[in-house]
Amino acid sequence: MLLAVLAGISFLLVGTVVGVRMLLLARRTREAPEALLGAGLCAVTFVTIPCIALGFGLRLGPVWLEKLLFAAGLVPMIGFATVLHAFTARVFRPRSRVAWGLVIAATLVAGVGTGGTVLSRFAAWDVDSVVSVHWTLMLVGSFVFGLGWSGVESLRYHRKMRLRLGLGLVDPVVCDRFFLWGFGGVAAVFGVAVVIVSLLLGWRVVTHPLPILGIAFAGFSLSITWWLAFLPPEAYLRRLRARLLP
C-alpha cells in the first residue's frame, strides 16, 4: 500500500507542476494543446485526487460530506477524459472525423461511468466490497483507451522524427519528449490493465497486492516520464544531446 501511496504522491506533485506550466504556456501562446493538457492535469491534481482521498479514502465524516467530496472528485474525470482525447486528436489527427468522434465517445462513456459509479457507491457507501464494477470499468476504460491512443500516436511520431534526426532537422530534446510521452502512456496502460483485471476478479483495489502494484507501476511510469519530458534536469539534457546528435 505504501508503494501505491508514494506513486500517487509523485504523480500528484509532477502532474501539478506540469499542469500549471502548461496553463501558463497556453496563456502566452494561445495554443489549444497546452491548454487542454494543463486543464486536465490541474483538474485531477487539484480536485479529483484530494477530494477522493478525503471523502472515500480517509473517511473523515460526516457521511454527507464524504459523499459530496467523493462525487466532487469524480466529476472532473469526465473533463479529463475529454481533454485527454481532444489533446491527442488536436496534436496528431486534427483533420480526422474519426478522431474527433472518439473524443465525443470518450466523453459519453466517462460521463455514464462516473454517474453510475457515484450513484451506486452512494447506495452501498458502508459496504466493504467491490460494487458497480461495470460502471467503474467504463470510467477507467475511457482513460486506458485515451492513454493508449495518445501513447501509440506519440511513439509513431517519434519514429518519424528519429529518421530526420540524423539529418539535423529535428531537435533531439523534442524528439525525446515524444518518446517519453508515448512510453509513459503505454506503460501506464499496462498498470491500469492490472487494476481492471483485479476489479473483474472481485479483488479490493486498496488492499490486494496485485492491483496496488499496478497502480504503483502506472503512477511511477507517468511521473518519471513526465518529469523527464517537461522538467528535465540539465545533466539529462546534456547526455541526451551527446547521445543523439551526430
Secondary structure, 3 states (H helix, E strand, C coil): CHHHHHHHHHHHHHHHHHHHHHHHHHHHHCCHHHHHHHHHHHHHHHHHHHHHHHHHHCCCCCHHHHHHHHHHHHHHHHHHHHHHHHHHHHHHCCCCHHHHHHHHHHHHHHHHHHHHHHHHHHHCCCCCCCCCHHHHHHHHHHHHHHHHHHHHHHHHHHHHHHHHHCCCCCCHHHHHHHHHHHHHHHHHHHHHHHHHHHHHCCCCCCCCHHHHHHHHHHHHHHHHHHHHHHCCCHHHHHHHHHHHCC
